[in-house]
């Protein structure tokens, strides 16, 4: 199997695991794999009055996953979030948060709330 296909499958698997984790924690999944002209968001989830834009990273270690979101990626995710909110006015009154879920083999996923703020 070629490397690119393996990476896509790993990413899809990690996002599925992340969605289950979020559901168990009381979140409702709003959108998966949001693609906009200005950026992408892996998962958008809601709990109470908080709307979370979540990046999922699967790596060999939690440490590498936790450090895999570059400043450039953060900016693209923030732009995608703004694009989503401009088209979905019903969420504009919600608190907004940017989270990261780090996935590593043989470990529980780590959900980092407020992994970064709007830049």
C-alpha positions as CSV (number, residue, x, y, z in Angstrom):
1,X,0.0,0.0,0.0
2,X,1.4,3.4,-0.9
3,X,2.4,5.9,1.9
4,X,-0.2,8.5,1.0
5,X,-3.1,6.1,1.1
6,X,-1.8,4.7,4.5
7,X,-1.7,8.2,5.9
8,X,-5.2,9.0,4.7
9,X,-6.5,5.8,6.3
10,X,-4.7,6.5,9.5
11,X,-6.1,10.0,9.6
12,X,-9.6,8.8,9.0
13,X,-9.3,6.2,11.7
14,X,-7.9,8.8,14.2
15,X,-10.8,11.1,13.4
16,X,-13.3,8.3,14.0
17,X,-11.7,7.4,17.4
18,X,-11.7,11.2,18.3
19,X,-15.4,11.4,17.5
20,X,-16.2,8.5,19.8
21,X,-14.1,10.1,22.5
22,X,-15.9,13.4,22.2
23,X,-19.3,11.7,22.2
24,X,-18.4,9.9,25.4
25,X,-17.4,13.2,26.9
26,X,-20.8,14.7,26.0
27,X,-20.0,16.5,22.8
28,X,-22.3,16.5,19.8
29,X,-20.4,16.2,16.4
30,X,-21.6,19.0,14.1
31,X,-19.2,18.5,11.1
32,X,-16.4,16.2,10.2
33,X,-13.8,17.2,7.6
34,X,-14.9,20.7,6.9
35,X,-13.2,22.0,3.8
36,X,-13.3,25.7,2.9
37,X,-11.2,27.7,0.4
38,X,-9.3,29.2,3.3
39,X,-8.7,26.1,5.5
40,X,-9.8,22.8,6.9
41,X,-11.1,21.6,10.2
42,X,-11.1,17.9,11.2
43,X,-14.0,18.0,13.6
44,X,-16.5,20.7,14.8
45,X,-18.2,19.6,18.0
46,X,-20.6,21.3,20.5
47,X,-21.1,20.9,24.2
48,X,-23.4,23.2,26.1
49,X,-22.7,26.8,24.8
50,X,-19.2,26.0,23.5
51,X,-18.3,25.3,19.8
52,X,-15.0,23.5,19.4
53,X,-12.9,23.4,16.3
54,X,-10.7,20.3,16.7
55,X,-7.6,19.2,14.9
56,X,-6.7,15.5,15.2
57,X,-3.1,14.4,14.9
58,X,-2.0,10.8,14.8
59,X,1.7,10.2,15.3
60,X,4.1,7.5,16.7
61,X,4.2,9.3,20.1
62,X,1.9,11.7,21.9
63,X,4.7,14.2,22.1
64,X,5.1,14.4,18.4
65,X,1.3,14.6,17.9
66,X,1.1,17.4,20.4
67,X,3.7,19.4,18.6
68,X,2.5,18.7,15.0
69,X,0.2,21.7,14.6
70,X,2.2,24.5,13.1
71,X,1.4,28.2,13.5
72,X,0.5,28.2,9.8
73,X,-2.0,25.4,10.4
74,X,-3.5,27.1,13.4
75,X,-4.1,30.2,11.3
76,X,-5.8,28.2,8.5
77,X,-8.0,26.5,11.1
78,X,-9.0,29.8,12.6
79,X,-9.8,31.1,9.1
80,X,-11.9,28.0,8.3
81,X,-13.7,28.5,11.7
82,X,-14.5,32.1,10.8
83,X,-15.8,30.9,7.4
84,X,-18.0,28.3,9.0
85,X,-19.4,30.8,11.5
86,X,-20.2,33.3,8.8
87,X,-22.3,30.7,7.0
88,X,-23.9,29.3,10.2
89,X,-25.2,32.3,12.2
90,X,-26.9,30.1,14.8
91,X,-23.5,29.4,16.4
92,X,-22.4,33.0,16.6
93,X,-23.5,33.3,20.2
94,X,-21.5,30.3,21.3
95,X,-18.1,30.4,23.0
96,X,-15.4,29.3,20.5
97,X,-12.5,27.0,21.4
98,X,-9.7,25.4,19.4
99,X,-8.7,22.0,20.6
100,X,-6.3,19.3,19.7
101,X,-6.7,15.5,20.0
102,X,-3.4,13.6,19.9
103,X,-3.5,9.9,19.0
104,X,-0.6,7.5,19.5
105,X,-0.4,3.7,19.3
106,X,-1.2,1.8,22.5
107,X,-2.2,5.0,24.4
108,X,-5.5,6.7,25.2
109,X,-6.2,9.7,23.0
110,X,-5.3,13.1,24.6
111,X,-7.8,15.8,24.3
112,X,-6.2,19.2,24.8
113,X,-8.8,21.9,25.3
114,X,-7.8,25.5,24.3
115,X,-4.7,24.1,22.5
116,X,-4.4,27.6,20.9
117,X,-6.3,30.8,20.7
118,X,-7.4,32.9,17.8
119,X,-4.3,34.5,16.4
